[in-house]
Amino acid sequence: MLKIRETTEDIEKKILSPYAVLSTDSAGRIRPEDKCDIRTDFQRDRDRIIHCKAFRRLKHKTQVFISPEGDHYRTRLTHTLEVSQIARTIARGLRLNEDLTEAIALGHDLGHTPFGHTGEYVLNRLSPAGFKHNEQSLRVVDKLEGGAGLNLTFEVRDGILNHTGSGKPSTLEGRVVQLSDRIAYINHDIDDALRAGILTQQEIPRDCLEVLGETHSKRINTMVTDVILYSLDRPEVSMSDEIGLYTDKLRGFMFDRVYNIYGARPDEDRVERIIESLYKYFKEHPGDLSEEYREICEQEGTDRAICDYIAGMTDNYTVKCFFDIFVPRGWRSSENF
């Protein structure tokens, strides 16, 4: 039988950069598997992520703005797709492994909480072990999805874990996703903040606009082009000093004006109370968790199981769960929920 995978692997060896990770050079999976005749290992990882339940739930998880009134605000899924598009463009420009890059990008936020970083903040505050969404994303693909995880390759798992925080990806493809995540959220969060009326165009630092671009698309193009031109034929992926400086300044502006301003995003206080109430309820009533999470209680402790359960919820399911537990049945009607 014709091995299409082997043909693809041969093409990679001919066209990819010497700094790229070849599919044949993967460090492998936790549990060894037979190779696919059609797809490389990284292509299989990408497909497993796209078809998993955690990926589908991203469409109903907040990016930044909670329960926005409008169809054009980003969700965690649209953010993921924007990161993937940016990362693929950079990877292709640098002749890195586009399949590996795409798999990391599509899986990087699988463990994110409902209601964006507000949910993450609450779980991190309540759990004795803390909570970080990148670590939870790795836990999803290693253990939670399907009961035994997706058994992804080392390179994809490493990129997912190290896409944020103090860790450094071990591959340039992982570094591409790390940068693409930042490029995506800085720019689309500005776009959403302008739409929400939290920012005006005149408030965005003038020097950043002059260097990076006046519009959403121009800023992304400036950043992506800079990464490709600055990193071409180098064993590192980064921005030039100038573009990196103004990108960091724009990011700092967003933290000062949007991310760290309590009340800038409506309903944060309500979301905190909902998630804290659910956490404390299941802490006192672990028997009300479903069977798979009761098994985690026995194996790894109640706090771990509760974090897994709540982090996997969508925004709507979190509200429904709170409603079912805490709202008296006599008060329930279509008008109330």
C-alpha positions in Angstrom: 0.0 0.0 0.0 1.2 3.5 -0.9 2.4 5.2 2.3 1.3 8.8 1.8 2.7 9.7 5.2 6.2 8.7 4.1 5.9 10.9 1.1 4.9 13.8 3.3 7.8 13.1 5.6 10.2 13.1 2.6 8.9 16.4 1.5 9.4 17.9 5.0 13.1 16.8 4.8 13.5 18.6 1.5 11.7 21.9 2.2 11.7 22.7 5.9 14.3 24.8 7.7 17.1 23.0 9.5 15.6 24.6 12.7 12.2 22.9 12.1 11.1 19.8 13.9 10.6 17.0 11.3 7.7 14.6 11.9 10.2 11.7 11.8 12.2 13.3 14.6 9.4 13.5 17.1 10.2 12.3 20.6 7.0 10.2 20.4 4.0 9.6 22.6 3.5 8.5 26.2 1.9 5.3 24.9 3.5 4.0 21.7 1.1 3.6 18.7 1.4 2.3 15.2 1.9 5.0 12.5 -0.9 6.2 10.3 -0.5 5.4 6.6 -1.9 8.8 5.6 -1.0 11.4 8.3 2.2 12.3 10.1 2.2 12.2 13.9 1.7 16.0 14.1 -1.2 15.9 11.7 -2.9 13.2 13.8 -2.4 15.3 16.9 -4.1 18.3 15.2 -7.0 16.1 14.1 -7.4 14.6 17.6 -7.6 18.1 19.1 -10.1 19.4 16.6 -12.4 16.4 17.1 -12.3 16.4 20.9 -15.1 17.6 23.2 -12.9 20.2 25.0 -12.3 21.9 21.7 -16.0 22.2 20.9 -16.7 23.7 24.3 -14.4 26.6 23.5 -17.1 28.2 21.4 -19.2 28.8 24.6 -16.3 30.1 26.8 -15.6 33.8 27.4 -12.4 35.3 25.9 -12.4 38.6 27.8 -15.9 40.1 27.8 -18.5 38.2 29.8 -22.0 37.6 28.1 -21.5 40.4 25.6 -24.5 41.8 23.8 -23.4 41.3 20.2 -22.4 38.6 17.8 -18.9 39.9 17.0 -17.1 39.6 20.3 -14.4 36.9 20.5 -14.9 33.7 22.3 -12.2 31.3 23.4 -12.8 29.3 20.1 -12.4 32.3 17.8 -9.3 33.4 19.7 -7.9 29.9 19.2 -8.6 30.1 15.5 -7.0 33.5 15.2 -3.9 32.2 17.0 -3.8 29.3 14.7 -4.0 31.5 11.6 -1.2 33.8 12.8 1.0 30.9 13.9 0.6 29.1 10.6 1.5 32.2 8.6 4.7 32.7 10.7 5.6 29.0 10.6 5.2 28.9 6.8 7.3 32.1 6.4 10.1 30.6 8.4 9.8 27.1 6.9 9.0 25.5 10.2 6.7 22.5 10.7 3.2 24.0 10.1 1.4 20.9 11.2 3.1 20.9 14.6 2.5 24.6 14.9 -1.2 24.3 14.1 -1.6 21.4 16.6 -0.1 23.4 19.5 -2.1 26.5 18.6 -5.4 24.6 18.4 -4.8 22.9 21.8 -3.2 25.7 23.8 -6.4 26.8 25.6 -8.3 23.6 25.9 -8.0 23.8 29.7 -9.2 27.4 30.0 -12.0 28.1 32.5 -15.4 29.5 31.8 -15.6 33.3 31.9 -12.0 33.8 30.8 -9.3 34.8 33.2 -11.9 35.7 35.9 -12.7 32.0 36.2 -9.0 31.2 36.3 -8.3 33.8 39.0 -11.1 32.3 41.2 -9.9 28.7 40.9 -6.3 29.7 41.5 -7.4 31.5 44.6 -9.5 28.7 46.0 -7.5 25.6 45.1 -4.6 24.8 47.5 -2.6 23.6 44.6 -3.4 26.7 42.5 -4.7 26.8 39.0 -3.1 27.7 35.7 -4.9 27.3 32.4 -1.8 26.1 30.5 -1.2 23.3 33.0 -4.9 22.5 32.8 -4.7 22.4 29.0 -2.0 19.8 29.2 -4.0 17.8 31.8 -7.0 17.8 29.4 -4.9 16.2 26.6 -3.0 13.9 28.9 -5.8 12.6 31.1 -9.3 14.1 31.0 -10.3 14.0 27.4 -12.0 10.6 26.7 -10.9 9.3 30.1 -7.3 8.5 29.0 -6.3 11.7 27.2 -5.4 12.1 23.5 -1.9 10.6 23.8 -0.3 13.5 21.9 3.3 13.8 20.9 5.9 15.3 23.2 6.4 18.4 21.0 2.7 19.3 21.0 2.3 18.7 24.7 5.4 20.8 25.4 4.1 23.7 23.2 0.7 23.6 25.0 2.2 23.7 28.4 4.7 26.5 27.7 2.6 28.8 25.5 2.4 31.2 28.5 4.1 31.8 31.8 7.7 31.4 32.6 8.3 28.2 30.7 10.1 28.2 27.3 8.9 25.9 24.5 11.5 23.4 23.4 10.7 23.9 19.7 10.6 27.0 17.5 7.1 25.9 16.5 6.1 26.3 20.2 7.8 29.7 20.3 5.8 30.7 17.2 2.5 29.9 19.1 3.7 31.7 22.2 4.2 34.9 20.1 1.1 34.4 18.0 -1.1 34.1 21.2 0.2 37.5 22.3 -0.2 39.0 18.9 -3.8 37.7 18.6 -5.1 38.7 22.0 -3.5 42.1 22.2 -5.1 43.1 18.9 -8.5 41.4 19.1 -9.0 42.6 22.7 -8.4 46.1 21.6 -11.0 45.6 18.8 -13.5 44.2 21.4 -12.8 46.9 23.9 -13.4 49.6 21.2 -16.7 47.8 20.3 -17.7 47.7 24.0 -17.0 51.4 24.5 -14.3 50.7 27.2 -11.7 52.3 25.0 -11.7 54.9 22.2 -9.2 55.1 19.3 -7.9 58.3 20.7 -6.9 56.7 24.0 -4.6 54.1 22.4 -1.0 55.3 22.7 -0.2 57.4 19.7 3.4 56.2 19.3 2.2 52.6 19.2 -0.2 53.3 16.4 2.4 55.2 14.4 4.8 52.3 14.6 2.5 49.3 14.5 -0.5 50.6 12.5 -3.7 52.5 12.9 -6.0 49.5 12.3 -6.4 45.9 13.6 -5.2 44.3 10.4 -2.3 46.7 9.9 -1.0 46.0 13.4 -1.2 42.2 13.0 0.5 42.5 9.6 3.3 44.6 11.1 3.9 42.2 14.0 3.8 39.0 11.9 6.0 40.4 9.1 8.5 41.6 11.7 8.7 38.2 13.4 9.3 36.5 10.0 11.9 38.9 8.7 13.7 39.1 12.0 13.7 35.4 12.7 14.5 34.1 9.2 17.3 31.6 9.1 17.9 32.0 12.9 17.7 29.4 15.6 15.3 31.6 17.6 11.8 33.2 16.9 11.3 36.7 18.2 10.4 40.3 17.3 12.9 43.0 16.5 13.7 45.3 19.4 11.6 48.1 18.0 8.5 46.2 17.3 8.8 44.2 20.4 9.1 47.4 22.5 5.9 48.9 21.1 4.1 45.6 21.3 5.0 45.3 25.0 3.9 48.9 25.5 0.5 48.2 23.9 0.1 45.1 26.0 0.9 47.0 29.1 -1.7 49.6 28.1 -4.3 46.9 27.8 -3.4 45.5 31.3 -3.7 49.0 32.8 -6.9 50.0 31.0 -8.8 46.7 30.5 -7.4 43.5 32.0 -6.6 44.8 35.5 -9.5 47.3 35.9 -12.1 45.7 38.1 -15.5 46.5 36.7 -14.2 47.3 33.2 -15.8 44.1 32.1 -19.4 43.8 33.4 -20.5 41.0 35.7 -17.1 40.0 36.9 -18.2 40.1 40.6 -21.2 37.9 39.8 -19.0 35.4 38.0 -16.6 35.2 40.9 -19.5 34.5 43.3 -21.0 31.8 41.0 -17.7 29.9 40.6 -16.8 30.3 44.3 -20.2 29.0 45.3 -19.9 26.0 43.0 -16.5 25.2 44.3 -17.5 25.3 47.9 -20.7 23.3 47.3 -18.8 20.5 45.6 -16.2 20.6 48.3 -18.9 19.8 50.8 -20.9 17.5 48.5 -18.3 15.6 46.3 -20.8 12.8 45.9 -22.8 15.1 43.6 -20.0 15.1 41.1 -20.4 12.7 38.1 -18.7 9.3 38.3 -15.6 10.3 36.3 -14.9 13.2 38.7 -15.6 11.0 41.8 -12.9 8.7 40.6 -10.5 11.7 40.4 -11.6 12.6 44.0 -10.4 9.1 45.1 -7.2 9.2 43.1 -6.1 12.8 43.3 -8.3 14.5 45.9 -11.5 16.6 45.9 -9.9 19.9 45.0 -8.3 18.4 41.9 -11.6 16.9 40.8 -13.5 20.2 41.4 -11.0 22.2 39.4 -11.3 19.7 36.5 -15.0 19.8 36.6 -15.5 23.6 36.8 -12.7 24.3 34.3 -14.4 22.1 31.8 -17.7 23.9 32.0 -18.9 26.4 29.4 -20.2 29.8 30.5 -23.8 28.7 30.1 -23.4 25.4 31.8 -21.7 27.1 34.8 -24.8 29.4 35.2 -27.1 26.4 34.7 -25.3 24.4 37.3 -25.5 27.3 39.8 -29.1 27.7 39.0 -29.9 24.0 39.5 -28.2 23.9 42.9 -29.0 27.2 44.5 -32.3 28.6 43.0 -35.4 27.2 44.6 -37.5 25.2 42.1 -40.6 27.3 42.7 -38.7 30.4 41.3 -37.7 28.7 38.1 -39.3 29.8 34.8 -38.1 30.8 31.3 -38.3 34.4 32.5 -35.8 33.7 35.3 -33.3 31.9 33.3 
